[in-house]
């Protein structure tokens, strides 16, 4: 083996190993709960999506009865709070971005003025 070949091979290893390690770190920083991503209740549908540094909440409400879909969030040990914007259309709309990263925040999708909400999930 010639000196130039040895240098090329060691350069390849020097670049490949850190790149593979960085790729592995990207996969391990995605929360475990990212697999389950939709919630619904009568008239309201919501999807939570992991986006780089936090959760984004998407909603839609196809009914035209004057009520809307809106998310609620609850910090660990806290009470339910309305979160993001009300979505009163059948079109998927981003309601809120960057929700509860690493805080064990619970979320659920509800219909405003009706009082029905989906089951809650914990985002961590």
Residue frames as a rotation matrix with the C-alpha (Angstrom) as fourth column:
UNK 1
0.586 0.811 0.000 0.00
0.811 -0.586 0.000 0.00
0.000 0.000 -1.000 0.00
UNK 2
-0.306 -0.692 0.654 1.36
0.675 -0.642 -0.364 3.37
0.672 0.330 0.663 -0.98
UNK 3
-0.826 -0.117 -0.551 1.48
0.511 -0.566 -0.647 6.39
-0.236 -0.816 0.527 1.29
UNK 4
-0.840 0.538 -0.069 -1.16
-0.515 -0.751 0.414 8.31
0.171 0.383 0.908 -0.80
UNK 5
-0.227 0.773 -0.593 -3.58
-0.016 0.605 0.796 5.38
0.974 0.190 -0.125 -0.51
UNK 6
-0.406 0.013 -0.914 -3.14
0.865 0.328 -0.380 5.24
0.295 -0.944 -0.144 3.26
UNK 7
-0.954 0.034 -0.297 -3.79
0.079 -0.930 -0.359 9.00
-0.288 -0.366 0.885 3.56
UNK 8
-0.617 0.770 -0.166 -6.95
-0.547 -0.266 0.794 8.76
0.567 0.580 0.585 1.40
UNK 9
-0.126 0.575 -0.808 -8.36
0.367 0.784 0.501 5.85
0.922 -0.234 -0.310 3.41
UNK 10
-0.548 -0.102 -0.830 -7.65
0.836 -0.095 -0.540 7.49
-0.024 -0.990 0.138 6.76
UNK 11
-0.964 0.251 -0.091 -9.24
-0.256 -0.965 0.054 10.72
-0.074 0.076 0.994 5.51
UNK 12
-0.372 0.862 -0.344 -12.34
-0.272 0.253 0.928 8.80
0.888 0.439 0.140 4.50
UNK 13
-0.120 0.275 -0.954 -12.58
0.796 0.601 0.073 7.24
0.593 -0.751 -0.291 7.96
UNK 14
-0.829 -0.275 -0.488 -11.95
0.528 -0.672 -0.519 10.61
-0.185 -0.687 0.702 9.62
UNK 15
-0.808 0.586 -0.056 -14.92
-0.562 -0.739 0.372 12.10
0.177 0.332 0.926 7.73
UNK 16
-0.285 0.743 -0.606 -17.27
-0.150 0.589 0.794 9.10
0.947 0.317 -0.056 7.80
UNK 17
-0.484 0.074 -0.872 -17.15
0.758 0.534 -0.375 8.33
0.438 -0.842 -0.315 11.54
UNK 18
-0.888 0.188 -0.419 -18.12
0.146 -0.748 -0.647 11.83
-0.435 -0.636 0.637 12.79
UNK 19
-0.672 0.674 -0.306 -20.82
-0.672 -0.383 0.634 12.04
0.310 0.632 0.710 10.10
UNK 20
-0.275 0.557 -0.784 -22.35
0.179 0.830 0.527 8.74
0.945 0.004 -0.328 11.20
UNK 21
-0.659 -0.007 -0.752 -22.18
0.751 0.054 -0.658 9.80
0.045 -0.999 -0.031 14.85
UNK 22
-0.905 0.345 -0.248 -23.97
-0.305 -0.934 -0.187 13.09
-0.297 -0.094 0.950 14.07
UNK 23
-0.450 0.763 -0.463 -26.68
-0.509 0.207 0.836 11.21
0.734 0.612 0.295 12.17
UNK 24
-0.352 0.286 -0.891 -27.19
0.614 0.790 0.012 8.88
0.707 -0.543 -0.453 15.12
UNK 25
-0.855 0.010 -0.518 -27.51
0.435 -0.531 -0.727 11.87
-0.283 -0.847 0.450 17.46
UNK 26
-0.770 0.623 -0.139 -30.24
-0.611 -0.658 0.439 13.37
0.182 0.423 0.888 15.27
UNK 27
-0.207 0.717 -0.666 -32.29
-0.105 0.660 0.744 10.21
0.973 0.224 -0.062 15.57
UNK 28
-0.388 0.024 -0.921 -31.88
0.809 0.487 -0.328 9.96
0.441 -0.873 -0.209 19.32
UNK 29
-0.974 0.021 -0.224 -33.03
0.104 -0.839 -0.534 13.54
-0.199 -0.543 0.816 19.97
UNK 30
-0.477 0.876 -0.067 -36.50
-0.469 -0.189 0.863 12.92
0.744 0.443 0.501 18.54
UNK 31
-0.436 0.334 0.836 -38.94
-0.870 0.082 -0.486 12.24
-0.231 -0.939 0.255 21.38
UNK 32
-0.970 0.062 0.236 -40.30
0.074 0.996 0.041 8.74
-0.232 0.058 -0.971 21.82
UNK 33
-0.208 0.978 -0.026 -43.88
0.353 0.050 -0.934 10.02
-0.912 -0.204 -0.355 21.70
UNK 34
-0.494 -0.038 -0.869 -43.43
-0.624 -0.680 0.385 11.34
-0.606 0.732 0.312 18.15
UNK 35
-0.992 0.080 0.097 -44.91
0.123 0.769 0.628 8.14
-0.024 0.635 -0.773 16.68
UNK 36
-0.187 0.980 -0.062 -48.51
0.967 0.172 -0.189 8.78
-0.174 -0.095 -0.980 17.83
UNK 37
-0.903 -0.427 -0.051 -49.55
0.403 -0.881 0.249 11.95
-0.151 0.204 0.967 16.11
UNK 38
-0.615 0.717 0.329 -53.33
-0.147 -0.513 0.845 12.47
0.775 0.471 0.421 15.83
UNK 39
-0.841 0.492 -0.225 -56.19
0.342 0.162 -0.926 13.14
-0.419 -0.855 -0.304 18.22
UNK 40
-0.740 0.637 0.218 -59.87
-0.100 -0.424 0.900 13.70
0.666 0.644 0.378 17.53
UNK 41
-0.698 0.707 -0.114 -63.26
0.281 0.124 -0.952 14.30
-0.659 -0.696 -0.285 19.07
UNK 42
0.124 0.819 0.561 -66.64
0.922 0.114 -0.370 14.94
-0.366 0.563 -0.741 17.45
UNK 43
0.913 0.346 0.218 -66.02
0.409 -0.778 -0.477 17.71
0.004 0.524 -0.852 14.93
UNK 44
0.687 -0.726 -0.030 -62.42
-0.712 -0.680 0.175 18.47
-0.147 -0.099 -0.984 15.86
UNK 45
0.854 -0.519 0.028 -59.25
0.506 0.817 -0.278 16.82
0.121 0.252 0.960 14.59
UNK 46
0.768 -0.641 0.016 -55.70
-0.622 -0.738 0.261 17.60
-0.155 -0.211 -0.965 15.59
UNK 47
0.750 -0.643 -0.154 -52.21
0.494 0.699 -0.517 16.49
0.441 0.312 0.842 14.72
UNK 48
0.801 -0.594 -0.066 -49.03
-0.359 -0.567 0.741 17.12
-0.478 -0.571 -0.668 16.69
UNK 49
0.853 -0.509 0.111 -45.80
0.319 0.343 -0.883 17.16
0.412 0.790 0.455 14.73
UNK 50
0.476 -0.783 -0.400 -42.18
0.511 -0.123 0.851 17.19
-0.715 -0.610 0.341 15.92
UNK 51
0.840 -0.212 0.500 -40.31
0.361 -0.470 -0.806 20.01
0.405 0.857 -0.318 14.15
UNK 52
0.094 -0.970 0.224 -36.59
0.186 -0.204 -0.961 20.30
0.978 0.132 0.161 14.96
UNK 53
-0.827 -0.538 0.163 -36.84
0.000 -0.290 -0.957 22.01
0.562 -0.792 0.240 18.35
UNK 54
-0.774 0.593 0.220 -40.41
-0.373 -0.147 -0.916 21.44
-0.511 -0.792 0.335 19.52
UNK 55
-0.532 0.698 0.480 -43.94
0.733 0.663 -0.152 20.32
-0.424 0.271 -0.864 18.82
UNK 56
-0.903 0.389 -0.183 -46.25
-0.429 -0.785 0.446 22.07
0.030 0.481 0.876 16.37
UNK 57
-0.521 0.804 0.288 -50.02
0.304 0.489 -0.817 21.69
-0.798 -0.338 -0.499 16.71
UNK 58
-0.939 0.288 -0.190 -52.24
-0.267 -0.258 0.928 21.45
0.218 0.922 0.319 13.63
UNK 59
-0.580 0.798 0.167 -56.05
0.148 0.304 -0.941 21.44
-0.801 -0.521 -0.294 13.75
UNK 60
-0.888 0.453 -0.074 -59.17
-0.219 -0.277 0.936 21.33
0.404 0.847 0.345 11.59
UNK 61
-0.600 0.794 0.104 -62.93
0.079 0.188 -0.979 21.42
-0.796 -0.579 -0.175 12.19
UNK 62
-0.958 0.153 0.243 -65.06
0.257 0.081 0.963 20.47
0.128 0.985 -0.117 9.18
UNK 63
-0.148 0.972 -0.181 -68.42
0.986 0.130 -0.108 21.23
-0.081 -0.195 -0.978 10.83
UNK 64
-0.712 -0.046 0.700 -70.12
0.304 -0.920 0.249 24.55
0.633 0.390 0.669 10.07
UNK 65
0.267 0.869 -0.416 -72.10
0.759 0.075 0.646 24.96
0.593 -0.489 -0.640 13.29
UNK 66
0.677 -0.022 0.736 -70.19
-0.212 -0.963 0.166 27.98
0.705 -0.268 -0.657 14.63
UNK 67
0.853 -0.454 0.256 -67.87
-0.173 0.217 0.961 26.01
-0.492 -0.864 0.106 16.91
UNK 68
0.550 -0.754 -0.358 -64.14
-0.678 -0.154 -0.718 25.59
0.487 0.638 -0.597 16.27
UNK 69
0.704 -0.470 -0.532 -61.26
0.574 0.818 0.037 23.25
0.417 -0.331 0.846 17.03
UNK 70
0.453 -0.638 0.622 -58.70
-0.632 -0.722 -0.280 24.48
0.628 -0.266 -0.731 19.53
UNK 71
-0.037 -0.603 -0.797 -55.90
0.343 0.742 -0.577 22.81
0.939 -0.294 0.179 21.46
UNK 72
0.857 0.101 0.505 -55.56
-0.432 -0.391 0.813 22.76
0.279 -0.915 -0.291 25.21
UNK 73
-0.032 -0.912 -0.408 -52.26
0.036 0.407 -0.913 22.24
0.999 -0.044 0.020 27.02
UNK 74
0.933 0.237 0.270 -51.45
-0.260 -0.073 0.963 21.39
0.248 -0.969 -0.007 30.62
UNK 75
-0.098 -0.992 0.080 -48.04
-0.669 0.006 -0.743 21.57
0.737 -0.127 -0.664 32.24
UNK 76
-0.318 -0.102 -0.943 -47.16
0.410 0.882 -0.233 18.82
0.855 -0.461 -0.238 34.70
UNK 77
-0.566 0.159 -0.809 -49.29
0.819 0.001 -0.573 19.42
-0.090 -0.987 -0.131 37.81
UNK 78
-0.944 0.168 -0.284 -51.10
-0.173 -0.985 -0.007 22.40
-0.280 0.043 0.959 36.23
UNK 79
-0.021 0.989 0.145 -54.57
0.143 0.146 -0.979 23.06
-0.990 0.000 -0.144 34.85
UNK 80
-0.075 0.070 0.995 -55.82
0.963 0.263 0.054 23.01
-0.258 0.962 -0.087 31.25
UNK 81
-0.173 -0.054 -0.984 -55.21
-0.052 -0.997 0.063 26.21
-0.984 0.062 0.169 29.25
UNK 82
0.874 0.416 0.249 -56.41
0.254 0.045 -0.966 27.13
-0.413 0.908 -0.067 25.75
UNK 83
-0.124 -0.988 -0.089 -53.46
0.175 -0.110 0.978 27.14
-0.977 0.106 0.186 23.36
UNK 84
-0.847 -0.340 0.408 -52.92
0.439 -0.015 0.898 28.61
-0.300 0.940 0.162 19.93
UNK 85
-0.752 0.567 -0.336 -55.61
-0.650 -0.723 0.234 29.86
-0.110 0.394 0.912 17.59
UNK 86
0.004 0.842 0.539 -59.13
-0.171 0.532 -0.829 28.58
-0.985 -0.089 0.147 17.00
UNK 87
-0.941 -0.268 -0.206 -59.47
-0.259 0.181 0.949 26.73
-0.217 0.946 -0.240 13.71
UNK 88
-0.120 0.990 0.072 -62.94
-0.259 0.039 -0.965 26.90
-0.958 -0.135 0.251 12.15
UNK 89
0.276 0.120 -0.954 -62.26
-0.957 -0.056 -0.284 25.31
-0.088 0.991 0.099 8.77
UNK 90
0.943 0.104 0.318 -61.84
-0.080 0.993 -0.086 21.84
-0.324 0.055 0.944 7.29
UNK 91
0.620 -0.784 -0.017 -58.40
-0.060 -0.026 -0.998 22.85
0.782 0.620 -0.063 6.04
UNK 92
0.474 -0.550 -0.687 -55.48
0.875 0.378 0.301 21.75
0.094 -0.745 0.661 8.22
UNK 93
0.602 -0.216 0.769 -54.11
-0.072 -0.973 -0.217 24.89
0.795 0.076 -0.602 9.88
UNK 94
-0.421 -0.776 -0.469 -51.11
0.581 0.166 -0.796 25.40
0.696 -0.608 0.381 12.15
UNK 95
0.673 0.738 0.049 -52.59
0.369 -0.393 0.842 26.45
0.641 -0.549 -0.536 15.48
UNK 96
0.841 -0.472 0.264 -49.43
-0.502 -0.503 0.703 26.75
-0.199 -0.724 -0.660 17.57
UNK 97
0.534 -0.749 -0.393 -45.73
0.029 0.480 -0.877 26.00
0.845 0.457 0.278 17.27
UNK 98
-0.466 -0.883 0.056 -43.03
-0.122 0.001 -0.993 25.08
0.877 -0.469 -0.108 19.80
UNK 99
0.543 0.732 0.411 -45.15
-0.606 0.002 0.796 23.47
0.582 -0.681 0.445 22.50
UNK 100
0.755 0.031 0.655 -43.74
-0.630 0.310 0.712 22.02
-0.181 -0.950 0.253 25.73
UNK 101
0.392 -0.691 -0.608 -40.32
-0.299 0.529 -0.794 20.69
0.870 0.494 0.001 24.85
UNK 102
-0.444 -0.690 -0.572 -39.06
0.224 0.532 -0.816 18.36
0.868 -0.490 -0.082 27.58
UNK 103
-0.741 0.204 0.639 -41.66
-0.624 -0.561 -0.545 19.53
0.248 -0.802 0.543 30.09
UNK 104
-0.884 0.466 -0.026 -44.03
0.462 0.866 -0.193 16.53
-0.067 -0.182 -0.981 29.97
UNK 105
-0.683 0.658 -0.318 -46.75
-0.610 -0.753 -0.246 18.85
-0.401 0.026 0.916 28.66
UNK 106
-0.497 0.625 0.602 -50.11
0.585 0.753 -0.300 17.23
-0.641 0.203 -0.740 27.97
UNK 107
-0.820 0.306 -0.483 -52.21
-0.535 -0.710 0.458 18.23
-0.203 0.634 0.746 24.96
UNK 108
-0.446 0.735 0.511 -55.73
0.642 0.660 -0.389 17.50
-0.623 0.155 -0.766 23.75
UNK 109
-0.946 0.229 0.228 -57.94
0.053 -0.587 0.808 18.79
0.319 0.777 0.543 20.93
UNK 110
-0.537 0.791 -0.294 -61.32
0.509 0.026 -0.860 20.30
-0.673 -0.611 -0.417 21.85
UNK 111
-0.292 0.534 0.794 -64.33
0.747 -0.391 0.538 22.01
0.597 0.750 -0.284 20.30
UNK 112
-0.992 -0.120 0.048 -64.90
0.072 -0.822 -0.564 25.52
0.107 -0.556 0.824 21.58
UNK 113
-0.543 0.820 0.183 -68.28
-0.834 -0.551 -0.008 26.21
0.095 -0.157 0.983 23.19
UNK 114
0.279 0.636 -0.720 -69.22
-0.513 0.732 0.448 22.53
0.812 0.245 0.530 23.22
UNK 115
0.327 -0.223 0.918 -67.02
-0.936 0.058 0.347 21.13
-0.131 -0.973 -0.190 25.96
UNK 116
0.951 -0.053 0.306 -65.94
0.060 0.998 -0.011 17.90
-0.305 0.029 0.952 24.33
UNK 117
0.288 -0.935 -0.206 -62.23
-0.948 -0.308 0.075 17.12
-0.134 0.174 -0.976 24.18
UNK 118
0.461 -0.248 -0.852 -60.15
-0.299 0.860 -0.413 14.17
0.835 0.445 0.323 23.05
UNK 119
0.848 -0.366 -0.383 -58.10
0.525 0.482 0.701 12.06
-0.072 -0.796 0.601 25.39
UNK 120
0.787 -0.610 -0.093 -54.83
-0.592 -0.789 0.162 13.70
-0.173 -0.072 -0.982 26.36
UNK 121
0.710 -0.691 -0.135 -51.32
0.580 0.682 -0.445 12.70
0.399 0.238 0.885 25.37
UNK 122
0.725 -0.557 -0.405 -48.06
0.093 -0.504 0.859 13.70
-0.683 -0.660 -0.314 26.99
UNK 123
0.824 -0.530 0.201 -45.45
0.137 -0.158 -0.978 15.34
0.550 0.833 -0.058 24.79
UNK 124
0.787 -0.615 -0.053 -41.91
-0.046 -0.144 0.988 14.96
-0.615 -0.776 -0.142 26.10
